[in-house]
Amino acid sequence: MARVTLPWIQLAAVVGAFQGLLLAGALVVHRKNRTANRLLAALMVSFSLYLATSAYFYAGLIKDYPHFFGVGYQTPLVFGPLVYLYAVAASDRSWRFRPRDTLHFLPLAVSVIATAHIYMMSGAEKIAMYDRLERGDVPTVLVMLDPMRYISGISYSLASVLYLRRHRRRVEDSYSNTARVNLVWLLWLAGAAAAVWLLATTLRLTDFGARLSDEHVTLAMALVVYGIGYMGLRQPEVFRYETAEYPVPPRHEIAPAPVSSRQERSGLGDAESAHLERALLALMERDRPWTNSELTLRELAALLNSTPHKLSELLNSQLGLSFYDFVNGYRVREVQRRIQAGEARTRKMLALAMDAGFASKSTFNEAFKKHTLQTPSGFRETVGA
């Protein structure tokens, strides 16, 4: 066998393949949220196989080891489903893989069955087929199956982004501090994966490959998926959001409907709604529970001797606010009050924010700007404090 020399991109692919296997092993033995971590481990293994296959072809190893031909061809069909299912499992640790979830891998099954005859070929036949592929003589079955990989990748990446956006809204209906449970890191990485798939599809359809090649796309996919893997290890514990029994969407997402139909399902009548609203506002002013940075919908409902469902119904349908915005509104107003009182002259802005219940500087700045349309420093300059 001739000496193998690889360019830096292929070397990065080989190193990435080994790292992926190590990462998969670490995820499998991790004790927390095992379903999510095992799905992520499966993604790491499949991606390691894909990267190793890229280097295998580039190095010309097919001549010496022809039976590995086609081993990584199916792996792109599992990338999308595994990322999506990982997002679902990471957002709800009680979720378990069910028989119907195997339907996500139906395209994989179709592809494996359609190409089974290729895997049954002898070594010489596989080498001959590879030579034909190099000359552009692609079998009809591969011409038909190839688009399915891109459709799957784009579809599942977008589905993951949409799911995570919905998850973020649901989290805001139950938590006043979402830093540990909103999966923003995964949302960004899923969005990056969608961009990579779109790029790969564009290159395939337009031959816009003068400066970018499949190797660069492979490297970009490696960075995205391993980013998901490492972040999954760093943030393996994602609490299941304490949603109401029947989550109520924000007011702008609710289609006009008779009030009675909602009340019949929730059991929250007009009189009880008015009473709960008065009790809620009185509690927030009197006991200031919002100073607890980890306050949740369930905890606030317990203080009111009510249920998370009824409180969520009141906030979303009557007040038009998520729990997150409702609680942080009090925190922002408290910081505003203390700035106007001149306390920002002797204390740092972050200290005022922490006293009001904010858990981090980024959360404080985001909430302050959302509620006041100003930055904290801009507001301070406006009031001259």
C-alpha positions as CSV (number, residue, x, y, z in Angstrom):
1,M,0.0,0.0,0.0
2,A,1.3,3.4,-1.0
3,R,2.1,6.0,1.6
4,V,-1.0,8.1,2.4
5,T,-0.7,11.9,2.4
6,L,-3.6,14.1,3.3
7,P,-4.2,17.8,3.1
8,W,-5.1,19.7,6.2
9,I,-8.9,19.5,5.7
10,Q,-8.8,15.8,5.5
11,L,-6.4,15.6,8.5
12,A,-9.0,17.7,10.4
13,A,-11.6,15.2,9.3
14,V,-9.6,12.3,10.6
15,V,-8.9,14.0,13.9
16,G,-12.6,15.0,14.1
17,A,-13.6,11.4,13.6
18,F,-11.5,10.2,16.5
19,Q,-12.7,13.1,18.7
20,G,-16.3,12.2,17.8
21,L,-15.8,8.6,19.0
22,L,-14.3,9.8,22.2
23,L,-17.1,12.3,22.7
24,A,-19.7,9.6,22.0
25,G,-18.2,7.4,24.7
26,A,-18.3,10.3,27.2
27,L,-21.9,10.9,26.4
28,V,-23.0,7.3,26.7
29,V,-21.6,7.0,30.2
30,H,-23.0,10.4,31.3
31,R,-25.6,9.7,33.9
32,K,-27.9,12.8,33.5
33,N,-30.6,12.9,30.8
34,R,-29.4,9.6,29.3
35,T,-31.9,9.5,26.5
36,A,-30.7,12.9,25.1
37,N,-27.1,12.0,25.6
38,R,-27.5,8.6,23.8
39,L,-29.1,10.3,20.9
40,L,-26.3,12.8,20.8
41,A,-23.7,9.9,21.0
42,A,-25.4,8.2,18.0
43,L,-25.1,11.5,16.1
44,M,-21.4,11.7,17.0
45,V,-20.7,8.2,15.8
46,S,-22.6,8.7,12.5
47,F,-20.7,11.9,11.9
48,S,-17.4,10.3,12.8
49,L,-18.1,7.6,10.2
50,Y,-19.0,10.3,7.6
51,L,-15.7,12.2,8.3
52,A,-13.6,9.0,8.2
53,T,-15.3,8.0,4.8
54,S,-14.3,11.4,3.3
55,A,-10.6,10.8,4.2
56,Y,-10.9,7.2,3.0
57,F,-11.9,8.2,-0.5
58,Y,-9.5,11.1,-0.7
59,A,-6.5,8.9,0.2
60,G,-7.5,6.3,-2.4
61,L,-7.9,3.5,0.2
62,I,-10.7,2.0,-1.8
63,K,-8.2,0.2,-3.9
64,D,-6.9,-1.6,-0.8
65,Y,-10.0,-1.8,1.2
66,P,-12.9,-1.8,-1.3
67,H,-15.4,-3.3,1.2
68,F,-15.7,0.0,3.0
69,F,-17.1,1.5,-0.1
70,G,-20.5,3.1,0.6
71,V,-20.3,2.6,4.4
72,G,-20.8,6.4,5.1
73,Y,-23.2,7.1,2.2
74,Q,-26.3,6.7,4.4
75,T,-25.1,8.8,7.4
76,P,-26.4,12.2,6.2
77,L,-29.9,10.7,6.4
78,V,-29.6,10.3,10.2
79,F,-28.0,13.7,11.0
80,G,-31.2,15.7,10.7
81,P,-33.5,13.2,12.7
82,L,-30.9,12.8,15.4
83,V,-30.5,16.6,15.9
84,Y,-34.2,17.0,16.0
85,L,-34.8,14.2,18.5
86,Y,-31.9,15.4,20.6
87,A,-33.6,18.8,20.8
88,V,-36.8,17.2,21.9
89,A,-35.1,15.0,24.5
90,A,-32.9,17.8,25.8
91,S,-35.9,20.1,26.4
92,D,-37.9,17.4,28.2
93,R,-35.9,14.8,30.3
94,S,-39.0,12.7,30.7
95,W,-39.2,12.1,27.0
96,R,-38.5,8.5,25.8
97,F,-37.9,7.1,22.4
98,R,-41.1,5.4,21.2
99,P,-41.8,3.0,18.4
100,R,-43.4,5.7,16.3
101,D,-40.3,7.8,16.5
102,T,-38.6,5.2,14.2
103,L,-40.7,6.8,11.4
104,H,-38.1,9.6,11.4
105,F,-35.6,7.1,9.9
106,L,-37.9,5.8,7.2
107,P,-35.9,7.6,4.4
108,L,-32.8,5.9,5.8
109,A,-34.5,2.5,5.5
110,V,-35.7,3.2,2.0
111,S,-32.2,4.2,1.0
112,V,-30.6,1.2,2.6
113,I,-33.0,-1.2,0.8
114,A,-32.5,0.6,-2.5
115,T,-28.7,0.3,-2.4
116,A,-28.5,-3.1,-0.7
117,H,-27.2,-4.6,-4.0
118,I,-24.2,-2.3,-4.0
119,Y,-23.2,-3.5,-0.5
120,M,-23.4,-7.1,-1.7
121,M,-20.9,-6.5,-4.6
122,S,-17.5,-8.1,-4.6
123,G,-14.4,-5.9,-3.9
124,A,-13.6,-5.8,-7.6
125,E,-17.1,-4.8,-8.5
126,K,-17.0,-2.0,-6.0
127,I,-13.8,-0.6,-7.3
128,A,-15.2,-0.7,-10.9
129,M,-18.3,1.1,-9.7
130,Y,-16.2,3.8,-7.9
131,D,-14.2,4.3,-11.2
132,R,-17.5,4.8,-13.0
133,L,-18.7,7.3,-10.4
134,E,-15.4,9.2,-10.9
135,R,-16.1,9.5,-14.6
136,G,-19.6,10.8,-13.9
137,D,-21.5,7.6,-14.7
138,V,-23.9,7.6,-11.7
139,P,-26.4,4.8,-11.4
140,T,-30.0,5.8,-11.6
141,V,-30.8,4.7,-8.1
142,L,-28.2,7.1,-6.7
143,V,-29.4,9.9,-8.8
144,M,-32.9,9.4,-7.3
145,L,-31.7,9.0,-3.7
146,D,-29.1,11.8,-3.6
147,P,-31.7,14.7,-3.3
148,M,-33.3,12.9,-0.4
149,R,-30.2,13.6,1.8
150,Y,-30.4,17.3,1.2
151,I,-34.2,17.5,1.6
152,S,-33.8,15.6,4.9
153,G,-31.0,17.8,6.2
154,I,-32.7,21.1,5.4
155,S,-36.1,19.9,6.6
156,Y,-34.9,18.6,9.9
157,S,-32.6,21.5,10.6
158,L,-35.5,23.9,10.1
159,A,-37.8,21.7,12.1
160,S,-35.3,21.8,15.0
161,V,-35.1,25.6,14.8
162,L,-38.9,25.9,14.9
163,Y,-39.2,23.4,17.7
164,L,-36.6,25.2,19.8
165,R,-38.2,28.6,19.2
166,R,-41.5,27.1,20.5
167,H,-39.7,25.6,23.4
168,R,-38.3,29.0,24.3
169,R,-41.8,30.5,24.4
170,R,-43.1,27.7,26.5
171,V,-40.2,28.1,28.9
172,E,-41.0,31.8,29.3
173,D,-44.5,30.8,30.5
174,S,-43.0,28.9,33.4
175,Y,-39.6,30.5,34.4
176,S,-38.5,33.9,35.4
177,N,-34.9,33.0,34.7
178,T,-34.5,31.0,31.5
179,A,-30.7,31.0,31.2
180,R,-30.3,27.4,32.1
181,V,-33.3,26.0,30.2
182,N,-33.9,27.9,27.0
183,L,-31.4,25.9,24.8
184,V,-30.4,29.1,23.0
185,W,-27.0,27.5,22.2
186,L,-28.7,24.6,20.5
187,L,-31.0,27.0,18.6
188,W,-28.0,28.8,17.2
189,L,-26.2,25.6,16.3
190,A,-29.4,24.2,14.6
191,G,-29.7,27.4,12.7
192,A,-26.0,27.1,11.6
193,A,-26.7,23.4,10.6
194,A,-29.6,24.6,8.4
195,A,-27.3,27.2,6.8
196,V,-24.6,24.5,6.0
197,W,-27.2,22.3,4.4
198,L,-28.5,25.2,2.3
199,L,-24.9,25.9,1.3
200,A,-24.4,22.3,0.3
201,T,-27.6,22.2,-1.6
202,T,-26.7,25.4,-3.5
203,L,-23.3,24.0,-4.4
204,R,-25.0,20.8,-5.7
205,L,-27.6,22.6,-7.8
206,T,-25.5,25.5,-9.1
207,D,-22.0,24.1,-9.3
208,F,-20.9,27.2,-7.4
209,G,-17.7,25.5,-6.3
210,A,-14.8,27.6,-7.6
211,R,-13.8,28.5,-4.1
212,L,-15.9,26.2,-2.0
213,S,-16.0,22.5,-2.3
214,D,-17.6,19.5,-0.6
215,E,-14.6,19.3,1.6
216,H,-15.3,22.7,3.0
217,V,-18.9,21.9,3.5
218,T,-17.9,18.7,5.4
219,L,-15.6,20.7,7.6
220,A,-18.4,23.3,8.4
221,M,-20.7,20.4,9.2
222,A,-18.1,19.0,11.5
223,L,-17.7,22.2,13.4
224,V,-21.5,22.6,13.9
225,V,-22.1,19.0,15.0
226,Y,-19.2,18.9,17.3
227,G,-20.2,22.2,18.7
228,I,-23.5,20.6,19.6
229,G,-21.7,17.6,21.1
230,Y,-19.4,19.7,23.4
231,M,-22.2,22.0,24.5
232,G,-24.3,18.9,25.2
233,L,-21.6,17.7,27.6
234,R,-21.2,21.1,29.2
235,Q,-24.9,21.6,29.7
236,P,-26.4,18.1,30.0
237,E,-29.0,19.0,32.6
238,V,-32.0,20.7,31.1
239,F,-34.9,20.9,33.4
240,R,-38.3,20.1,32.1
241,Y,-40.3,23.2,31.9
242,E,-43.2,23.3,34.4
243,T,-45.9,24.1,31.9
244,A,-49.5,24.2,32.8
245,E,-51.7,21.2,32.0
246,Y,-52.9,22.9,28.8
247,P,-50.3,25.5,27.8
248,V,-51.9,28.8,26.7
249,P,-50.1,30.6,23.8
250,P,-49.4,34.4,24.1
251,R,-52.3,36.7,23.2
252,H,-51.0,37.6,19.8
253,E,-51.1,33.9,18.8
254,I,-54.7,33.2,20.0
255,A,-57.4,33.2,17.4
256,P,-60.6,35.0,18.5
257,A,-62.9,32.4,20.2
258,P,-65.8,32.5,22.6
259,V,-64.4,33.0,26.2
260,S,-66.7,30.3,27.5
261,S,-64.9,27.5,25.5
262,R,-61.6,28.4,27.1
263,Q,-63.1,28.7,30.6
264,E,-64.8,25.3,30.3
265,R,-61.5,23.7,29.6
266,S,-59.6,25.6,32.3
267,G,-62.3,26.0,34.9
268,L,-61.3,29.7,35.4
269,G,-64.5,31.7,35.3
270,D,-64.9,35.5,35.2
271,A,-65.3,35.9,38.9
272,E,-62.4,33.6,39.8
273,S,-60.2,35.3,37.1
274,A,-60.9,38.7,38.6
275,H,-60.2,37.5,42.1
276,L,-57.0,35.7,41.1
277,E,-55.8,38.9,39.3
278,R,-56.4,41.0,42.4
279,A,-54.6,38.5,44.6
280,L,-51.7,38.2,42.2
281,L,-51.1,41.9,41.9
282,A,-51.4,42.4,45.7
283,L,-48.9,39.6,46.3
284,M,-46.4,41.0,43.8
285,E,-46.5,44.4,45.5
286,R,-46.7,43.2,49.1
287,D,-44.3,40.1,49.3
288,R,-42.1,40.9,46.2
289,P,-41.6,37.3,45.2
290,W,-39.9,38.5,42.1
291,T,-36.7,39.2,44.0
292,N,-36.2,35.4,44.0
293,S,-34.1,35.0,40.8
294,E,-35.3,31.4,40.4
295,L,-39.0,32.0,40.8
296,T,-41.2,29.7,38.7
297,L,-44.8,29.6,37.7
298,R,-45.4,26.7,39.9
299,E,-44.0,28.4,43.0
300,L,-45.9,31.6,42.4
301,A,-49.2,29.6,41.9
302,A,-48.6,27.9,45.2
303,L,-48.2,31.2,46.9
304,L,-51.6,32.1,45.5
305,N,-53.2,28.8,46.5
306,S,-53.9,28.3,42.8
307,T,-52.6,26.0,40.0
308,P,-50.0,26.7,37.4
309,H,-52.6,26.2,34.7
310,K,-55.0,28.8,36.0
311,L,-52.2,31.3,36.6
312,S,-50.8,30.7,33.1
313,E,-54.3,31.2,31.8
314,L,-54.6,34.6,33.6
315,L,-51.2,35.9,32.5
316,N,-51.5,34.9,28.9
317,S,-55.2,35.4,28.1
318,Q,-56.1,38.3,30.5
319,L,-52.8,40.2,30.9
320,G,-51.3,39.3,27.6
321,L,-47.9,38.5,29.1
322,S,-45.7,35.4,29.5
323,F,-44.7,34.6,33.0
324,Y,-41.1,35.6,32.1
325,D,-42.2,39.1,31.0
326,F,-44.6,39.6,33.8
327,V,-42.0,38.9,36.5
328,N,-39.2,40.7,34.8
329,G,-41.4,43.7,34.4
330,Y,-41.5,44.1,38.2
331,R,-37.7,43.6,38.3
332,V,-37.1,46.3,35.7
333,R,-39.4,48.8,37.4
334,E,-37.6,48.2,40.7
335,V,-34.3,49.0,39.1
336,Q,-35.8,52.1,37.4
337,R,-37.1,53.2,40.8
338,R,-33.7,52.8,42.4
339,I,-31.9,54.6,39.6
340,Q,-34.3,57.5,39.9
341,A,-33.6,57.6,43.6
342,G,-29.9,58.1,42.9
343,E,-28.7,54.7,44.1
344,A,-26.8,54.1,40.8
345,R,-24.4,56.8,41.9
346,T,-23.1,54.7,44.8
347,R,-23.8,51.2,43.6
348,K,-23.0,49.3,40.4
349,M,-25.9,48.8,38.0
350,L,-25.4,45.0,38.1
351,A,-25.8,45.0,41.9
352,L,-29.1,46.8,41.6
353,A,-30.2,44.2,39.0
354,M,-29.2,41.3,41.2
355,D,-31.1,42.8,44.2
356,A,-34.2,43.0,42.0
357,G,-34.0,39.3,41.1
358,F,-32.1,39.2,37.8
359,A,-29.6,36.3,37.6
360,S,-27.2,37.7,35.1
361,K,-26.1,40.9,33.4
362,S,-27.2,39.7,29.9
363,T,-30.7,38.8,31.1
364,F,-31.0,42.2,32.9
365,N,-29.9,44.2,29.9
366,E,-32.2,42.2,27.5
367,A,-35.2,42.6,29.8
368,F,-34.6,46.3,30.6
369,K,-34.4,47.2,26.9
370,K,-37.4,45.1,26.1
371,H,-39.6,46.8,28.7
372,T,-38.2,50.4,28.4
373,L,-36.8,50.5,24.9
374,Q,-33.6,51.9,26.5
375,T,-30.4,50.5,27.9
376,P,-29.9,50.8,31.7
377,S,-27.2,53.4,31.1
378,G,-29.4,55.3,28.6
379,F,-32.2,55.4,31.1
380,R,-29.9,56.7,33.8
381,E,-28.8,59.5,31.5
382,T,-32.4,60.3,30.6
383,V,-33.5,60.8,34.3
384,G,-30.2,62.5,35.2
385,A,-29.5,60.2,38.1
